[in-house]
Amino acid sequence: MSLLVVITSYRAKGLTLDCLKSLEGEVKANPGMRVGICDNGNEDDTAQYLESAIRENGWQEWCYLRTVMPNRGFSGGNNVILREALTGGDVPAYFLLLNADTIVHPGTIRYLLEMADQKKKVGIFGPCLVDGNGVPQTSCFRFISPVSEMIRAAKSGPVTRLLSNWEVPMHPLPATAIEPDWVSFACALIRKEVFFDIGVLDEGYFLYFDDVDYCRSARKAGWGILHAPDVRVVHLEGQSNVVPEYAKKRKRRPAYWYVSRSWYFSKFYGKAGLVAANLMWIFGRAVSLLREMLGNKQPHVCEAEWLDNWKGLFLRVKPRVALTPN
């Protein structure tokens, strides 16, 4: 059973090497497994660093590197490896999209492949992600919607309970396998048939919202999405990406986050849906602002978020990128 692990590396050469070390035993345990890395717009010595590591560790038979410039984002970087593999002569049966900031425990790959072999109608499988201390992270979700934007901005227990069917993170964390709306692409196993059905990742997303988009398109094409909590992958979130830290400190997020958000809402809800999502966010923010004034609470939204939500309003959404680009 052939599998290609796809890793996009941007300013994460040390993390990428640690990830590769965790995959070495998995390669030996799973014949037919290979790893493709996209050196995604790095202007330092990342390519030389990783090439040397591959050579010195004797990984040439199962690991290879492709370099692109400039940085193409998560979707574009992954697509460099995906397109080459999907249009070649011997297409792998499965692809594992894997963040550079992950560590894969022994047996993880075999577990996911065996589950995929049993559940033929499921196209995308996601494990439970945990932090460096083994604490589970939310890694299965409901679709992002205009209503969920109000929940996010309000951050109010009564509002969340009232609209719980629209809350994006699924709580409590499931103890058994479930079919959520979407799973995190920090680690996701995808059948090759899914790519043949709906294409590669949408490069309208530079970073973020790409996973919910792809799962949504896969569901529309008839594929199931499965979250498998029995298998766990370490995700060192925030070590290769500034957005989680910015959100935690309520600093202004990079523009690409908001452009990706607008791209998602425009694509699945139309421009009217994007406007509705922004208005719902404003309504939710009014709720949280009132709570802050009355309860002396600290704000939880990012700086200038009310304004940045409108970035990308006038972008024209294009069809998903095909396997072979125009």
N, C-alpha and C positions, 0 to 999 in steps of 0.2 A: 504494500500500500504506500504510494508515494505522497510525500508532503514537502511543501516549500514554506519555510518560515521567512517572513518578510519583516525586516527591521529598517526603520528610517532613523538615521543618526544626525542630529543637529546640535552642536555644542555639547556633546555627550559622549566623547570618545572613551572616557573611563567607565561610564555606566554601560556603554555598548560592549566593552571587553568583559565586564563582569557578567553581563547577560549571556555572552557567547560561552563563557566558562561554565555557566549553569546548563547550557544546552549540549555540552560535549558528551556527557553520559547519555543523554536522551538520543543523540544521534547513533551511538553504539547500540542502544536498546531497540531502535526502530529503523531497520534497514530501509533505504529509499528516502530517508529524510535529508533535506539540504537546507542551507540558510543563505538568503540573499540580502545584502545590506546596501542601502542607498546612502552614500555620503552626500548629504543634502545641503549643498550650498555652504559648506564649511570653508572659511578662508584661512584656517590655520593648518596644522600638520595632521589633521584627523585621518586623511586617506593614507598617508605614509605610516602613521601610528597603527592603524588597523591592519594594513597590509603586512607590516612587520610581525604583528601579533599572530596573524593567520599563518604566516610562514614559520615562525619560530615554534609555534605549538603544533605544527603538522596538520592544520585544519584545511589544507587546500582542496582535499577531495570532497569536502561537504560544505565549504563556506566560500563565498565570492563577494566582491565589492564592485559597485557601480558608483561613479562620481558624476554629479550634475551641478550646474551653476546657472543662475543663482538659486537660493532656497525656494523650493516649490511647495512648501507647506506639507502637512500630513498627507493629504490626498495625493498631491502631485508627486511627492517622494515615494510613496507606496506604489503609485502607478508606474513608476520607472521599472520597478522589479516585476510587477504584475503583468504589464503588457508584454514584456519580453518572454515571460514564462507561458502566458496564455496563448501567444501566437507562434510558439515554437512547435517543434515536431513531437515532443513528448511532454504533454501537459500533466502536471501533478494532479492527483485526485483531490487533494485538499491544500488549502493555503492557511497559514496561521499568521495573522497580523499581530505583531508583538512590539510593544514599546521598548525603546532602548533602556528605559528605567525600570525594567522588570527582572525578576529572578525566577527561574522555572525549577521547581522541585522534581526529584526523580519520580518517574511514573506518571507525570502530568500528561505528557503527549500520548502515551498508550491509553490512558483513561479516556481522553477526549476522542481519540480515533475509534476506540471500541464503542463508545456511545454513538458516534456518528454512523458506524456500521450497523447499529441496531435501529436507529431512527432515521429512516430514509427520507421522510418528508420534512425533516428539519434541515434548513440550509445553513444556519449560523449558530454556533455554540459558544457560550461565554462562561468561564469559570468564576469562582468567587475571588475577588481581589482583596489582598490584605496588605497592611503597611509593614514596615520593617520589624515591628514588634508582634506581628501576627494578628493584629486587630482588623476585623473585616471592614472593608470599605463598601459603600453602596455601589453595586456594579450591574444592577438590573433596574429597569425604569419603565414608567408609562410615557406615552408620547408627550412632547412639549407642545403646548397649545396656548391660545390667548388666555384661557382661564388659569392655566398653570402660572402664567406671568403675573397675574394678580396675587396668587398664593405666594409666589416668590417675593414679591415686593412688600406684601403685607406682613409676612412672617409673624402671623398671629395664630395661636392655638385654636381659637374658635373658628376662624376662617378656614384653616387647614382641615379641621375635623368636618366642617360643613361641606367642603369641596374635596374630600379625601379621594374621590374617584379620579380627580384630575391632578393630584399631587404627583410630581415626576419621580422622585426617589421612592422606591418601594420599601415601606416599613410595616412591620418588622422584617428583618432580613429572612428570606425563606430558608427553611431547614431541609427541604426536598426540592428536586428539580421542578421548575415551573417554566411556563412560556410567557415571558413578559413582552411588552411592546418592543423593547430594544435592549441591547447589552453594550457594555463599554468595549471600544475597540483598542483599549490598552492591551487586551489579549482576546482574540476572537478567531475561532476555527471556521472557515468558510469553504463549502463545496465548490469545485470548479464550475458546476452547472449553474450556480447562482450568478457567477460572472458572465457566463454565456447568455443567461437570460436577461440580465439588466445592465451589463457593462461593468466597468471598473468604477473606482470612487469618483465622486463629483468634484472636479477641481475648482468649482465655484467657492468651495470651503477651503480657506488657507489652513485654518486650525479651529477645531471645535465644531460641533453640530454635524460632522461628517458621519459619525456612527449612527445617530438617530435617523439621519437621512437615508443611509444605506439600508438599515433594517426596515425602515418604513417602505422603501421601494421593493425590498425582498418580500415583505409580507403581501404587498399589493400583487406581486407576481405569483403568490400561492405558497411561498416557503415559510416554514415555521422557524421561530427563534427560541432557543432553549438556554436557560441559565442553570448551570450545574454547580451547586454549592459544595458538593463533596470534594471537588478538586480545587486547590487554592494556588494562586500565583502571587508572588510578592510584587507590589507596585509601589515604587518609591516616588509617589506623586509629588510634584513641585520641584524636583531636583534637576529637571531638564527643561522647565517651562516656568515663566514668571507669573502666569495668570493666577494659579491657585494662591500664591503668596500675595499678589496684588489684591485679590478679592478678600483675603483674610484681613489685610491691613486697610481695606476700603480705599485703596489707591485707584487711580483711574486705569481701567483696563486698556490694553492695546486696541487700536481701531479695528484690527482684523477680527476680534471677537464679536464686535457689534455688526460688522459687515456679514460675517457668517450667520449670525442670528437673523439678520434681515433677509439673507438669501434663503434660509430655511422657511421662514414664515411666508415669504413671497411665493416660494415654490409650491408649498402644500396648502396654503390658505389664500393665495392671491394678495395683491397689494392692499385690498380692503382688510384682509386678515392681519397683515402686518400693522396697519393703522389700529385695528381693534386690539391687537396684542399690546401696542404701546399705550393705548388709552386705558386698558385694563391694568397695566403696570402702574400708571399714574394713580388710578383709583386705589390700588393696593398700597402704593406709597403714601397716600393720604391717610390710610388706616394706620400704618406703622409710624408716620410722623405724629399723629395724634397720641399714640401710645408713648412715644418718646417725650412729648411735651407733658403729658399727665403723669407718667411713671418714671420720669427722669432716666430713661433708657438711652443707651448709646445707639447711634444709627448703624444699620447693617448694610446699606447699599454703597456701591462704589461712587467715588467722586465723579460728578458730572454725568451720572448714568441716565438721568432723565433726558439729557440732551443727546448723549451718544446712542441711545436706542434708535434714533432716527437715521443714523448712518446707514447707507445702503438702500435707502428708500427708493431711489430712482434707478437702481441697477435693473437691467433686463435679464431675467432668469432664462438660462439656456438649457437645452436638453442635456441629459447625462452624457458624459464623455464615453464614446464607444471604445471597444477593445483596441481597435486600430484608429489612431487619431487622424483627422482630416489633414 
